[in-house]
């Protein structure tokens, strides 16, 4: 009888030890659930620790860009260069910044007085500015460090321009002021003008998907929609208070958001202007500007209460608040083209760069570290409704002024709800109608 070879089932112990210090320990694991009891409580503890570490590493402020001598009123991104932004201030200066080096590439004395509007052309080889001196100027974008910039085109207007925005697909741009004018870059007279009421228009934005649609907000408290292919405006909704800025959702072409003086933001569907989709609350003073993330899932707002807030498009309350001790009233905000950073310009002449995700690591992330971060994020999402995890994730330190005014605002709103409830309780049934939150601030739709 021939001898049979017996196969050894046990592995060599050297398989579990490292041959060199850079190797990874190999640990055999049995995934049988019966061998791993109390999985739920163990994951809950991990989720609680992940929520705590997320707040520990939440350091959103990155750098400060100083150089303006007056309040920063407008910020625009370069369409092709990720690290280049332009800013205009209240003293007429326009500065071109390199965010990677935190340096000012060029300073241009553009206007006398406020730089009311700033926009990059679709190719990115020039930019437009408008100001209180009733002048539209087109400047070449500097490729190299040469002499002073000179405008390639200057248009004298008949009234003060309040804003400008470039078409996303054609060599056209639109300005607003006493009326909305559509311009061709090769002509010195507007190719079309729109008027709807006697009041001035303060902000204008082209739709990034439906290129021929644009939205405006004005001092008559109206939000108006236009199609540049038609001779008359499309629709208008009048709110109870004035709006300061408007922004289109880059992924949902029919939706837009306006920043209002009543400390709220209102998201609308342009097909149904009789009610807002969502009312975004948390600011305690007038909201001055709003800008969407390129992903279309979030937007950032800046307010007179000296804070920035980040909202989800379907959320009524902000997920994040950014503030510093020295930052004053925020006039303008912008979300970077890679959806990772946020820029803000404020009244004390500074531009600040923030992380869109406060605890995100900047720099190279190894595969094992990325797997651990993804696992922690999944745990926070799984246990986000648990009271302890939710309390830690929602807690934010806010300035004393914001804290007091938010408390006062809650007391006022609770008093109004109590009064409305008592009126309805002591009135004849059917005679009082409680206004809905999404429609009570809408005065008229035309």
ABEGO torsion letter per residue (X at the ends): XBBBBBBBABBBAAAABBABAABBBBBBBBABAAABBGAAAAAAAAAAAAAAAAAAABBABABBBBGBABBBABBBBBAABAABBBBBBAAGBBBBBBAAAGBBABBBBABBEBBABBBBBAAGABBBBBBAAGBBBBBBBBABBBBBBBBABBBBBABBBABBBBBAABBBBBBBEABBBBBBAABABBABBBBBEABBBABBBBBAABAABBBBBBAAGBBBBBBAABABBABBBBBABBBABBBBBAABAABBBBBBAAGBBBBBBAABAABBABBBBGBABBBABBBBBAAGABBBBBBAAGBBBBBBAABABBABBBBBAABBBBABBBBBAAGABBBBBBAAGBBBBBBABAABBBEBBBAAAAAAAAAAAAAAAAAAABAAAAAAAABBBBBAAAAAAAAAAAAAAAAAAAAAAAAAAABBBGABBBBBAAAAABABBX
